[in-house]
Amino acid sequence: LGSYPRNVQARPLSSTTIVVQWEPPEEPNGQVTGYKIYYTLNPNLPINSWDVQSVNSNELTTISDLQAQSIYSIRVQAFTTRGAGPLSPPVQVKTQQGVPSQPLNLLATSISATTVQLTWNKPSHTGESIIGYEVYWNDTFTNQEYKRAIPVVETYKLTDLYPDTLYYIWIAAKSRRGEGAATPPIPVKTDQYGK
């Protein structure tokens, strides 16, 4: 059978990508022709249910499209001219925290000719802690787009708007890693003067 690949190491590159490297088996059963890297969030599953990535004779690969802030188990297997060798013992790696997902339930209500009240709920996946929000709005009167950084709140009054004007408003949460996904833009029309 030969021996398994040695010194398997895995480290996170981002919230969705890890890099795995290893050394060849001490006693390969024949000439090594490639490797399979098995990975899973649930190491109790049988190995044929793990995700797998094949590489040629490299001793390094990156695995992408992973979940943020999750612990993956990794095992490596060598293939030789005589077939598959044994699997390396599992090593664990944790992906990094990602940027926040989009805020939820954004509502915009006109409360005067120049002011709109916004309310929302924080994202379901915050990655690391939220350090603030970006509010975006564009008015259909001048076709300008504006943006304002605001603190960690879940309600905000947008002031100094044009009266009787249709606006589209959307928001995104920010963590130290950057800005997350924005909400879809929602329409709101300011009141007429004197209403």
C-alpha positions as CSV (number, residue, x, y, z in Angstrom):
1,L,0.0,0.0,0.0
2,G,2.8,2.4,0.8
3,S,2.6,5.2,3.4
4,Y,0.5,8.3,3.5
5,P,1.6,11.9,2.5
6,R,3.6,13.6,5.3
7,N,3.5,17.0,7.0
8,V,0.0,17.9,5.7
9,Q,-0.5,21.6,6.6
10,A,-3.6,23.8,5.8
11,R,-3.9,27.5,6.4
12,P,-6.7,30.0,5.5
13,L,-6.1,32.5,2.7
14,S,-9.5,34.2,3.1
15,S,-13.0,33.6,4.3
16,T,-13.7,31.1,1.5
17,T,-10.3,29.8,0.5
18,I,-7.6,27.6,2.1
19,V,-4.2,26.4,0.9
20,V,-3.1,22.9,1.6
21,Q,0.5,21.6,1.3
22,W,2.2,18.3,2.1
23,E,5.3,16.2,1.4
24,P,5.4,12.9,-0.5
25,P,5.0,9.6,1.2
26,E,8.1,8.2,2.8
27,E,7.5,4.9,1.2
28,P,5.3,5.3,-1.9
29,N,4.0,2.2,-3.5
30,G,5.5,2.9,-6.9
31,Q,5.9,6.3,-8.7
32,V,3.5,9.0,-7.4
33,T,1.3,10.3,-10.2
34,G,-1.0,12.6,-8.3
35,Y,-2.9,13.3,-5.1
36,K,-6.4,13.6,-3.9
37,I,-7.2,16.2,-1.2
38,Y,-10.4,15.3,0.8
39,Y,-12.1,18.0,2.8
40,T,-15.3,18.3,4.9
41,L,-17.1,20.2,7.6
42,N,-18.2,16.9,9.1
43,P,-15.3,14.5,9.7
44,N,-17.7,11.8,10.9
45,L,-18.9,11.3,7.3
46,P,-17.5,8.3,5.4
47,I,-14.6,9.5,3.2
48,N,-16.5,8.9,0.0
49,S,-19.0,11.6,1.2
50,W,-16.2,14.2,1.6
51,D,-15.5,16.8,-1.0
52,V,-12.4,16.0,-3.1
53,Q,-9.9,17.9,-5.2
54,S,-7.4,16.2,-7.4
55,V,-3.9,17.5,-8.3
56,N,-1.1,16.2,-10.4
57,S,2.3,15.7,-8.9
58,N,2.1,19.2,-7.1
59,E,2.4,19.2,-3.3
60,L,0.3,22.3,-2.9
61,T,-3.3,23.3,-3.8
62,T,-5.9,25.9,-3.0
63,I,-9.5,25.0,-2.2
64,S,-12.2,27.7,-2.8
65,D,-15.9,28.2,-2.4
66,L,-15.8,27.3,1.3
67,Q,-17.9,28.7,4.1
68,A,-16.6,31.6,6.2
69,Q,-15.5,31.0,9.8
70,S,-15.9,27.2,9.6
71,I,-13.6,24.4,10.6
72,Y,-12.7,22.0,7.8
73,S,-11.0,18.6,8.2
74,I,-8.4,17.8,5.5
75,R,-6.9,14.4,4.4
76,V,-4.5,13.8,1.6
77,Q,-4.0,10.6,-0.4
78,A,-1.2,9.7,-2.9
79,F,-1.9,7.9,-6.2
80,T,0.9,5.9,-7.8
81,T,1.2,3.7,-10.8
82,R,-0.1,0.9,-8.6
83,G,-3.2,2.7,-7.3
84,A,-4.3,4.6,-4.2
85,G,-2.3,4.8,-1.1
86,P,-3.5,5.3,2.5
87,L,-5.0,8.6,3.7
88,S,-3.1,11.0,5.9
89,P,-4.5,11.6,9.4
90,P,-7.0,14.5,9.4
91,V,-5.8,18.1,10.0
92,Q,-8.1,20.9,10.9
93,V,-8.2,24.5,9.5
94,K,-10.6,27.3,10.2
95,T,-11.5,29.7,7.4
96,Q,-11.4,33.4,8.2
97,Q,-14.3,35.7,9.0
98,G,-16.0,37.2,6.0
99,V,-17.6,40.6,5.3
100,P,-21.2,40.9,6.6
101,S,-24.2,39.7,4.6
102,Q,-26.8,42.2,3.6
103,P,-28.9,44.0,6.3
104,L,-32.5,42.7,6.6
105,N,-36.0,44.3,6.4
106,L,-35.0,47.8,5.2
107,L,-38.0,50.1,5.4
108,A,-38.1,53.8,4.3
109,T,-40.9,56.2,5.3
110,S,-41.3,59.8,4.3
111,I,-41.8,61.9,7.5
112,S,-41.6,65.4,5.9
113,A,-40.9,67.1,2.6
114,T,-37.1,66.7,3.2
115,T,-36.8,63.8,5.6
116,V,-37.0,60.0,5.3
117,Q,-36.9,57.6,8.2
118,L,-35.0,54.4,7.7
119,T,-35.2,51.2,9.8
120,W,-33.6,47.8,9.3
121,N,-32.3,44.7,11.1
122,K,-28.7,43.8,11.3
123,P,-27.4,41.1,8.9
124,S,-27.9,37.4,9.8
125,H,-24.2,36.7,9.1
126,T,-22.0,39.5,10.5
127,G,-18.6,37.9,10.0
128,E,-16.7,39.9,12.4
129,S,-18.4,42.7,14.4
130,I,-20.1,45.4,12.4
131,I,-18.3,48.8,12.7
132,G,-21.0,50.8,10.9
133,Y,-23.2,51.1,7.9
134,E,-23.1,52.9,4.5
135,V,-26.3,54.5,3.4
136,Y,-26.7,55.1,-0.3
137,W,-29.5,57.1,-2.0
138,N,-30.1,58.5,-5.4
139,D,-32.7,61.0,-6.3
140,T,-34.6,60.8,-9.6
141,F,-34.7,64.7,-9.7
142,T,-30.9,65.3,-10.3
143,N,-29.9,61.7,-10.9
144,Q,-27.2,62.0,-8.3
145,E,-26.0,59.2,-6.1
146,Y,-25.0,59.9,-2.5
147,K,-23.4,57.9,0.2
148,R,-23.0,58.5,3.9
149,A,-21.2,56.5,6.6
150,I,-23.2,56.1,9.8
151,P,-22.6,54.3,13.1
152,V,-23.9,51.0,14.3
153,V,-27.6,51.8,14.6
154,E,-30.8,50.2,13.1
155,T,-32.7,53.4,12.5
156,Y,-31.6,56.6,10.7
157,K,-33.1,59.9,9.5
158,L,-32.0,61.0,6.1
159,T,-32.4,64.8,6.0
160,D,-32.0,67.7,3.5
161,L,-33.8,65.8,0.7
162,Y,-35.7,67.4,-2.2
163,P,-39.5,67.6,-1.6
164,D,-42.0,65.6,-3.7
165,T,-39.1,63.5,-5.1
166,L,-38.7,59.8,-5.7
167,Y,-35.6,58.4,-4.0
168,Y,-34.0,54.9,-4.1
169,I,-32.3,54.0,-0.9
170,W,-30.1,51.0,0.0
171,I,-27.6,50.2,2.8
172,A,-24.7,47.9,3.5
173,A,-22.9,46.9,6.7
174,K,-19.2,47.3,7.2
175,S,-16.7,45.3,9.2
176,R,-13.0,45.8,9.5
177,R,-12.6,43.5,6.5
178,G,-14.7,45.8,4.3
179,E,-18.2,46.5,3.1
180,G,-20.7,43.6,2.9
181,A,-23.5,43.0,0.5
182,A,-26.0,45.8,0.0
183,T,-29.8,45.5,0.3
184,P,-31.8,45.8,-2.9
185,P,-32.7,49.5,-3.5
186,I,-36.1,50.5,-2.2
187,P,-38.2,53.4,-3.5
188,V,-39.6,56.2,-1.3
189,K,-41.1,59.5,-2.2
190,T,-40.7,62.6,0.0
191,D,-43.8,64.7,0.9
192,Q,-44.8,67.8,-0.9
193,Y,-44.1,71.1,0.9
194,G,-47.0,72.4,3.0
195,K,-48.5,68.9,3.5
